[in-house]
Amino acid sequence: MMRRSSLFFMPVLLTAALSVSGQKIPAQKPKLVVGITVSGMRSDYLTVYWDKFGEKGFRRMASTGANCKNARYSFLITEPSVGYATIATGARPSAHGIVSDYWYERLSNKVVYNLEDSKQSTIGGAYGAGAFSPGALQSRTISDELRVISRFNSKSIGVSMDPQAAVLMAGHTASAAYWIDPASASWITSSYYVDSLPKWVIDFNAKNYRDVYLNRMWETLLPISEYGESMLDNNPYETGFGGQITFPYDLARISTRNRTEKDYSVLMSTPWGNTYTKDLAIAAIVNEELGKRGVSDMIHIGFNATRYLADKYSTWSVEMQDTYLRLDQDVAHLLEFLDDYLGLENVLIYLTAENALADDPRYLEESRIPAGFFNYRTSISLLKSYLNAIYGQGDWVTFYYAQQIYLNHQLIEDSRLSLEEVQDRVARFMVQMEGVSNALQAYVLQQNSFTEGVYERIQNSYYQKRSGDVIIYLTPGWVEHSSVERNGFSDFKYGRHVPLIFYGWKVSRVTIPQEVSPADIAASLAYFLGISMPEDASGTVISDLVK
């Protein structure tokens, strides 16, 4: 009897001992997976700003989680949508089909936005602000796999100011995806997901946090003298808000168009755009009871203010650093909430970026580092003149975007020319342009399999149905730039070295120096969740995450 009594009390004593020591036993599988992407976040932002970060945000994750210091995308065109699709599917663009934010569709003879879906309509916002879906994504996502295996009991939700992050990360079978209508800064969605906004989203919008944030004075979080990691506040590489490039910023004045009209899109270029996103993400977790329903759930949070800010300020501006210091506080608050809500031992979190901001070539040139702007408008104009001289007058080039040249196949066929010959001529001509190192023809990509170097990265970006006839590779330090407004298309200015941190649940404290890819996220999550990885996934499990 005494032996039985001892055996009975052992689990109780063990539980009490663990409670006293502060240890918490994690669930067999994470109850909630939280994916965080920070637009344009360079890996070196973590180290350069390290001493200015607090103890409970980025530093907490990087120093006590698994910090992959050499995470790089393995493809050429690193536009935002391409990165999001790669993280979500674990596949390369050559498989998932999101080759860039826009591409030229030859069959319809029009330029296509990757989320565009004419069958959908906006729910909760202005016409056209939400007619989106993940229909162009050709691969299943890790959240799709989780939803299918759980018989759709698991939930997957995307939250981001930018619809690309919300839609692509949440997947084809998403429970919901929410993004901002720039005209009103209200959270909206698409008819692809629901017929009407949930009551909790309507109630959240009614609180008018947008007005609270836009009535603030944006001053530096620290004394401006402490921003030694950044350029001078007044530097020649910025355009700012209406020409203003120095602190402080009166957001109420900047966002006021006239006495009765407010420009709510300003919020997206301020640190409080990230706070606004974090607040809705927390509201989604609570109201949808994520992680508390006996199955594993997912939420994907995209912090995009840094992307919109980059259009106005340089990569190493005081404004950018201040935004990251404030985002550090938002991340700390999110971690604190998750710990109170579920316990971090039950939540698996990863943090990465869909791409990394490039250095400003003007700054590099002044430092005598080889760099420059590739003016694609001038280069394509010269190319057109060259082709006219060779083949006669005609619209030989139909579109150029993100280092891709689309040729007029119909005209080439009608002229009884060889498409391969024209591609060859275009490639040979483009490599003569300053800032262009390589140019690869589509037929070469179709007939060969490259396994290393620049050609492999170009091939990983190539999807036959959507990619251009010739893809160019710019010399390191060079970025695309237009001398005039690009009609809504932002200049291509992104790199591939991004942060990647795993934190919470059973993640070990480890620094991983070897090269990994954000495509490995989906494979690793599949392993942790005990489900199949997406069929097109090329990433592998990062084995050092859990020991």
Secondary structure in CASP SS format (residue, H / E / C, confidence):
PFRMAT SS
TARGET T0000
AUTHOR 0000-0000-0000
METHOD secondary structure of the structure
MODEL  1
M C 1.00
M H 1.00
R H 1.00
R H 1.00
S H 1.00
S H 1.00
L H 1.00
F H 1.00
F H 1.00
M H 1.00
P H 1.00
V H 1.00
L H 1.00
L H 1.00
T H 1.00
A H 1.00
A H 1.00
L H 1.00
S H 1.00
V H 1.00
S H 1.00
G C 1.00
Q C 1.00
K C 1.00
I C 1.00
P C 1.00
A C 1.00
Q C 1.00
K C 1.00
P C 1.00
K C 1.00
L E 1.00
V E 1.00
V E 1.00
G E 1.00
I E 1.00
T E 1.00
V E 1.00
S C 1.00
G C 1.00
M C 1.00
R C 1.00
S H 1.00
D H 1.00
Y H 1.00
L H 1.00
T H 1.00
V H 1.00
Y C 1.00
W H 1.00
D H 1.00
K H 1.00
F C 1.00
G C 1.00
E C 1.00
K C 1.00
G C 1.00
F H 1.00
R H 1.00
R H 1.00
M H 1.00
A H 1.00
S H 1.00
T H 1.00
G C 1.00
A E 1.00
N E 1.00
C E 1.00
K E 1.00
N E 1.00
A E 1.00
R E 1.00
Y C 1.00
S C 1.00
F C 1.00
L C 1.00
I C 1.00
T C 1.00
E C 1.00
P H 1.00
S H 1.00
V H 1.00
G H 1.00
Y H 1.00
A H 1.00
T H 1.00
I H 1.00
A H 1.00
T H 1.00
G C 1.00
A C 1.00
R C 1.00
P H 1.00
S H 1.00
A H 1.00
H H 1.00
G C 1.00
I C 1.00
V C 1.00
S C 1.00
D C 1.00
Y E 1.00
W E 1.00
Y E 1.00
E E 1.00
R C 1.00
L C 1.00
S C 1.00
N C 1.00
K E 1.00
V E 1.00
V E 1.00
Y E 1.00
N C 1.00
L C 1.00
E E 1.00
D C 1.00
S C 1.00
K C 1.00
Q C 1.00
S C 1.00
T E 1.00
I E 1.00
G C 1.00
G C 1.00
A C 1.00
Y C 1.00
G C 1.00
A C 1.00
G C 1.00
A C 1.00
F E 1.00
S C 1.00
P C 1.00
G C 1.00
A C 1.00
L C 1.00
Q C 1.00
S C 1.00
R C 1.00
T C 1.00
I H 1.00
S H 1.00
D H 1.00
E H 1.00
L H 1.00
R H 1.00
V H 1.00
I H 1.00
S C 1.00
R C 1.00
F C 1.00
N C 1.00
S C 1.00
K C 1.00
S E 1.00
I E 1.00
G E 1.00
V E 1.00
S E 1.00
M C 1.00
D C 1.00
P H 1.00
Q H 1.00
A H 1.00
A H 1.00
V H 1.00
L H 1.00
M H 1.00
A H 1.00
G C 1.00
H C 1.00
T C 1.00
A C 1.00
S C 1.00
A E 1.00
A E 1.00
Y E 1.00
W E 1.00
I E 1.00
D E 1.00
P C 1.00
A C 1.00
S C 1.00
A C 1.00
S E 1.00
W E 1.00
I E 1.00
T E 1.00
S E 1.00
S C 1.00
Y C 1.00
Y C 1.00
V C 1.00
D C 1.00
S C 1.00
L C 1.00
P C 1.00
K H 1.00
W H 1.00
V H 1.00
I H 1.00
D H 1.00
F H 1.00
N H 1.00
A H 1.00
K C 1.00
N C 1.00
Y H 1.00
R H 1.00
D H 1.00
V H 1.00
Y H 1.00
L H 1.00
N C 1.00
R C 1.00
M E 1.00
W E 1.00
E C 1.00
T C 1.00
L C 1.00
L C 1.00
P C 1.00
I H 1.00
S H 1.00
E H 1.00
Y C 1.00
G C 1.00
E C 1.00
S C 1.00
M C 1.00
L C 1.00
D C 1.00
N C 1.00
N C 1.00
P C 1.00
Y C 1.00
E C 1.00
T C 1.00
G C 1.00
F E 1.00
G C 1.00
G C 1.00
Q E 1.00
I C 1.00
T C 1.00
F C 1.00
P C 1.00
Y E 1.00
D E 1.00
L H 1.00
A H 1.00
R H 1.00
I H 1.00
S C 1.00
T E 1.00
R C 1.00
N C 1.00
R C 1.00
T C 1.00
E C 1.00
K E 1.00
D C 1.00
Y H 1.00
S H 1.00
V H 1.00
L H 1.00
M H 1.00
S H 1.00
T C 1.00
P H 1.00
W H 1.00
G H 1.00
N H 1.00
T H 1.00
Y H 1.00
T H 1.00
K H 1.00
D H 1.00
L H 1.00
A H 1.00
I H 1.00
A H 1.00
A H 1.00
I H 1.00
V H 1.00
N H 1.00
E C 1.00
E C 1.00
L C 1.00
G C 1.00
K C 1.00
R C 1.00
G C 1.00
V C 1.00
S C 1.00
D E 1.00
M E 1.00
I E 1.00
H E 1.00
I E 1.00
G E 1.00
F E 1.00
N C 1.00
A H 1.00
T H 1.00
R H 1.00
Y H 1.00
L H 1.00
A H 1.00
D C 1.00
K C 1.00
Y C 1.00
S C 1.00
T C 1.00
W C 1.00
S C 1.00
V H 1.00
E H 1.00
M H 1.00
Q H 1.00
D H 1.00
T H 1.00
Y H 1.00
L H 1.00
R H 1.00
L H 1.00
D H 1.00
Q H 1.00
D H 1.00
V H 1.00
A H 1.00
H H 1.00
L H 1.00
L H 1.00
E H 1.00
F H 1.00
L H 1.00
D H 1.00
D H 1.00
Y H 1.00
L C 1.00
G C 1.00
L H 1.00
E H 1.00
N H 1.00
V E 1.00
L E 1.00
I E 1.00
Y E 1.00
L E 1.00
T E 1.00
A C 1.00
E C 1.00
N C 1.00
A E 1.00
L E 1.00
A C 1.00
D C 1.00
D C 1.00
P H 1.00
R H 1.00
Y H 1.00
L H 1.00
E H 1.00
E H 1.00
S C 1.00
R C 1.00
I C 1.00
P C 1.00
A C 1.00
G E 1.00
F E 1.00
F E 1.00
N E 1.00
Y H 1.00
R H 1.00
T H 1.00
S H 1.00
I H 1.00
S H 1.00
L H 1.00
L H 1.00
K H 1.00
S H 1.00
Y H 1.00
L H 1.00
N H 1.00
A H 1.00
I H 1.00
Y H 1.00
G C 1.00
Q C 1.00
G C 1.00
D C 1.00
W C 1.00
V E 1.00
T E 1.00
F E 1.00
Y E 1.00
Y E 1.00
A C 1.00
Q C 1.00
Q E 1.00
I E 1.00
Y E 1.00
L E 1.00
N C 1.00
H H 1.00
Q H 1.00
L H 1.00
I H 1.00
E H 1.00
D H 1.00
S C 1.00
R C 1.00
L C 1.00
S C 1.00
L H 1.00
E H 1.00
E H 1.00
V H 1.00
Q H 1.00
D H 1.00
R H 1.00
V H 1.00
A H 1.00
R H 1.00
F H 1.00
M H 1.00
V C 1.00
Q C 1.00
M C 1.00
E C 1.00
G C 1.00
V E 1.00
S E 1.00
N E 1.00
A E 1.00
L E 1.00
Q E 1.00
A H 1.00
Y H 1.00
V H 1.00
L H 1.00
Q H 1.00
Q H 1.00
N C 1.00
S C 1.00
F C 1.00
T C 1.00
E C 1.00
G H 1.00
V H 1.00
Y H 1.00
E H 1.00
R H 1.00
I H 1.00
Q H 1.00
N H 1.00
S H 1.00
Y C 1.00
Y C 1.00
Q C 1.00
K C 1.00
R C 1.00
S C 1.00
G C 1.00
D C 1.00
V E 1.00
I E 1.00
I E 1.00
Y E 1.00
L E 1.00
T C 1.00
P C 1.00
G C 1.00
W E 1.00
V E 1.00
E E 1.00
H E 1.00
S C 1.00
S C 1.00
V C 1.00
E C 1.00
R C 1.00
N C 1.00
G C 1.00
F C 1.00
S C 1.00
D C 1.00
F C 1.00
K C 1.00
Y E 1.00
G E 1.00
R C 1.00
H E 1.00
V E 1.00
P E 1.00
L E 1.00
I E 1.00
F E 1.00
Y E 1.00
G E 1.00
W C 1.00
K C 1.00
V C 1.00
S C 1.00
R C 1.00
V E 1.00
T E 1.00
I E 1.00
P C 1.00
Q C 1.00
E C 1.00
V E 1.00
S C 1.00
P C 1.00
A C 1.00
D H 1.00
I H 1.00
A H 1.00
A H 1.00
S H 1.00
L H 1.00
A H 1.00
Y H 1.00
F H 1.00
L H 1.00
G C 1.00
I C 1.00
S C 1.00
M C 1.00
P C 1.00
E C 1.00
D C 1.00
A C 1.00
S C 1.00
G C 1.00
T C 1.00
V C 1.00
I C 1.00
S H 1.00
D H 1.00
L H 1.00
V C 1.00
K C 1.00
END
